[in-house]
C-alpha cells in the first residue's frame, strides 16, 4: 500500500479448480505481490452457475473504466457431468455466462449470452479487453467450426463488441491459423497490444503484437522461451503493480502442475524468464485457467473482509496495531511494515464503521520530514488517546544519537492533521536519570483510571509506567516506576481494568520469532506487583498463524465485549523466506473473560 506508487496494490485471481464436483465453478484467490496467492472463501466457490451446462470454466474478470463496475465472463461447460471432451467441442454450449459487480463482493445473478455462430461446437475461454479507441469491449473466444471448404471442425478465435455485456455486435472471425487455436489473451502497453494464444497443434503459446485491436493489425513476435515450453495453455498476463515488470502465467495442463509464472521487463523484447519452484506460491488449491485483475487497496480490503480468513483485516504490511473507538467509528494505528530493519518512517491511520472494511486515512506523520523535529526514522508502535476533545498520538522514533524515544503529537480529529511536540516525551537519558531499568524507550500504551487520570505504559526488556500530566503531552517524573511480575517480558505492555482487577498483557520473545506471543497477568494495583497467569495469544501453526503478538485490546464502550488487534507473519508464509519479523500483517479477533473473571486464551 504505502510502499506502492501506483493505483493498484493487490491482485485478484478468478479461476476454476478442475473436473470434480464443484470444481467447475468460480473460485477467488488474492495476492499482494502477484506471485504468492492465498485462497479466498476458505477454498470454496464464490460464484456458481446453474444455467446451461450448470458449470463454468475459464473465468475472466475485466474492469469497466467508465461504469465503475466489473464483469466476470466464463465458458458454459461442465466436463464433470460426463459427456466428454468430444461433445464439449463439437456440440457444446454456444453461450457465454456473465456476472457483474460494483465492488467484487456483491455479484449479480449470472446471465447467458449466445455468442457462438450457428453450427459452432463451443464457446471456450472468453476474454474481454476495453478498447479506448471505440469506447467498448472487444470480447473474444474460441469456437470449433466447420466452414464449407473445410473437411472437419477447427478451433478459431471469434469476436464481438459490447458496451454492457448484454447486447453485442454480430460475431466475426478474429484469428484463424492453419491448425487449431484457443485460449487467447491480450494486454495493452504504450499504445501496443500484445496477444498470447495457445497453438493446439504444438501445445505451446504463440505471441503477436499490434498497433490496434483490429484483427489485421497483428504480426508475430519471436518469444523463444514460450516456443520451447510445451504442454501449457490458458495464458494470462498482467503488469506487476509496483514496477515495470509483467507476469505471464501459463497452466501446465499436460503435467497437471497448475500455473507457472514467467517474468519480463520488456513486452516488446519477447524475453521471458521462467520462475523457479519456490519463488511463487499458488495457494492450497490447484488453480486452473482463470484471469488476474490488479486491484486497489480499498478493493483488497473489501475482499479480505468478505472472503478472507476471518483474522487479517488490513491488506498490505502493517504491525503493532493500536485499536480504538472514537464516537461511532473504529480506528487502527499501526506501524507501516515491510522495511528491512524496521526502517519505515511513515505512520498511517485507518478507520472503519464495522471493524471489517478499513479505509486508509493516509499518512498522519512522517519521521523523515520536518513533521517530527527530534526524530530521524524508525517509526514504530504507536498508541492513541482522546481527552479534552483532542487526540494524543504517542509514537516511537529514533533520534540522531540512534537511541529510540517516545514522542507525542496532537490533533483535533482522529485522522489528523497531527502536530508533534518539538521534544520527545520519554527518552533513555530520562529513564537512566530516574533510575528506571529500560532496554529501549519504545511501545507506548495509554490507560485511563475512572477519575480521568491517564498513564503511559512502555518499555522493552523492562516494563515501566508513568502518569501523564493533565495536558497529556508531559509526564510527572516522580510517578515513573518499573513494573514487577511480567513474566518473560519483552515489550508492548498494556493494561485494562475489569471486575476490580488490573489485567496486564505483554509480548514475549522476539518479533522475528514464530513464537512471539502475548502473556497475561493480573494485579489489584495499577503499579503491581503483577501475578503472571498464562499466555493468551499464541501461534497456530496448522493455520499458518505465526509470530502472533504486539497487540492492543479494545473494550467496546459501554459493554463487556473486547477485541484484540495484533500482527502475525505475512501469509502465505512462503512469500518471505527471511526477515519475517518486518513482514507482518494486522489481525483482529474477539477476546473474552471466563466465569473466573480471568481473560481467556484467544482461539485462533
C-alpha positions, 0 to 999 in steps of 0.5 A, a space after each residue: 500500500 504505502 510502499 506502492 506508487 501506483 493505483 493498484 496494490 493487490 491482485 485478484 485471481 478468478 479461476 476454476 479448480 478442475 473436473 470434480 464436483 464443484 470444481 467447475 465453478 468460480 473460485 477467488 484467490 488474492 495476492 499482494 505481490 502477484 506471485 504468492 496467492 492465498 485462497 479466498 472463501 476458505 477454498 470454496 466457490 464464490 460464484 456458481 452457475 446453474 444455467 446451461 451446462 450448470 458449470 463454468 470454466 475459464 473465468 475472466 474478470 475485466 474492469 469497466 473504466 467508465 461504469 465503475 463496475 466489473 464483469 466476470 465472463 466464463 465458458 458454459 461447460 461442465 466436463 464433470 457431468 460426463 459427456 466428454 471432451 468430444 461433445 464439449 467441442 463439437 456440440 457444446 454450449 454456444 453461450 457465454 455466462 456473465 456476472 457483474 459487480 460494483 465492488 467484487 463482493 456483491 455479484 449479480 445473478 449470472 446471465 447467458 449470452 449466445 455468442 457462438 455462430 450457428 453450427 459452432 461446437 463451443 464457446 471456450 475461454 472468453 476474454 474481454 479487453 476495453 478498447 479506448 479507441 471505440 469506447 467498448 469491449 472487444 470480447 473474444 473466444 474460441 469456437 470449433 467450426 466447420 466452414 464449407 471448404 473445410 473437411 472437419 471442425 477447427 478451433 478459431 478465435 471469434 469476436 464481438 463488441 459490447 458496451 454492457 455485456 448484454 447486447 453485442 455486435 454480430 460475431 466475426 472471425 478474429 484469428 484463424 491459423 492453419 491448425 487449431 487455436 484457443 485460449 487467447 489473451 491480450 494486454 495493452 502497453 504504450 499504445 501496443 497490444 500484445 496477444 498470447 494464444 495457445 497453438 493446439 497443434 504444438 501445445 505451446 503459446 504463440 505471441 503477436 503484437 499490434 498497433 490496434 485491436 483490429 484483427 489485421 493489425 497483428 504480426 508475430 513476435 519471436 518469444 523463444 522461451 514460450 516456443 520451447 515450453 510445451 504442454 501449457 495453455 490458458 495464458 494470462 498476463 498482467 503488469 506487476 503493480 509496483 514496477 515495470 515488470 509483467 507476469 505471464 502465467 501459463 497452466 501446465 495442463 499436460 503435467 497437471 502442475 497448475 500455473 507457472 509464472 514467467 517474468 519480463 521487463 520488456 513486452 516488446 523484447 519477447 524475453 521471458 524468464 521462467 520462475 523457479 519452484 519456490 519463488 511463487 506460491 499458488 495457494 492450497 488449491 490447484 488453480 486452473 485457467 482463470 484471469 488476474 485483475 490488479 486491484 486497489 487497496 480499498 478493493 483488497 480490503 473489501 475482499 479480505 473482509 468478505 472472503 478472507 480468513 476471518 483474522 487479517 483485516 488490513 491488506 498490505 504490511 502493517 504491525 503493532 496495531 493500536 485499536 480504538 473507538 472514537 464516537 461511532 467509528 473504529 480506528 487502527 494505528 499501526 506501524 507501516 511494515 515491510 522495511 528491512 530493519 524496521 526502517 519505515 518512517 511513515 505512520 498511517 491511520 485507518 478507520 472503519 464503521 464495522 471493524 471489517 472494511 478499513 479505509 486508509 486515512 493516509 499518512 498522519 506523520 512522517 519521521 523523515 520530514 520536518 513533521 517530527 523535529 527530534 526524530 530521524 526514522 524508525 517509526 514504530 508502535 504507536 498508541 492513541 488517546 482522546 481527552 479534552 476533545 483532542 487526540 494524543 498520538 504517542 509514537 516511537 522514533 529514533 533520534 540522531 544519537 540512534 537511541 529510540 524515544 517516545 514522542 507525542 503529537 496532537 490533533 483535533 480529529 482522529 485522522 489528523 492533521 497531527 502536530 508533534 511536540 518539538 521534544 520527545 516525551 520519554 527518552 533513555 537519558 530520562 529513564 537512566 536519570 530516574 533510575 528506571 531499568 529500560 532496554 529501549 524507550 519504545 511501545 507506548 500504551 495509554 490507560 485511563 483510571 475512572 477519575 480521568 487520570 491517564 498513564 503511559 505504559 512502555 518499555 522493552 526488556 523492562 516494563 515501566 509506567 508513568 502518569 501523564 500530566 493533565 495536558 497529556 503531552 508531559 509526564 510527572 517524573 516522580 510517578 515513573 516506576 518499573 513494573 514487577 511480575 511480567 513474566 518473560 517480558 519483552 515489550 508492548 505492555 498494556 493494561 485494562 481494568 475489569 471486575 476490580 482487577 488490573 489485567 496486564 498483557 505483554 509480548 514475549 520473545 522476539 518479533 522475528 520469532 514464530 513464537 512471539 506471543 502475548 502473556 497475561 497477568 493480573 494485579 489489584 494495583 495499577 503499579 503491581 506487583 503483577 501475578 503472571 497467569 498464562 499466555 493468551 495469544 499464541 501461534 497456530 501453526 496448522 493455520 499458518 498463524 505465526 509470530 502472533 503478538 504486539 497487540 492492543 485490546 479494545 473494550 467496546 464502550 459501554 459493554 463487556 465485549 473486547 477485541 484484540 488487534 495484533 500482527 502475525 507473519 505475512 501469509 502465505 508464509 512462503 512469500 518471505 523466506 527471511 526477515 519475517 519479523 518486518 513482514 507482518 500483517 494486522 489481525 483482529 479477533 474477539 477476546 473474552 473473560 471466563 466465569 473466573 473473571 480471568 481473560 481467556 486464551 484467544 482461539 485462533 
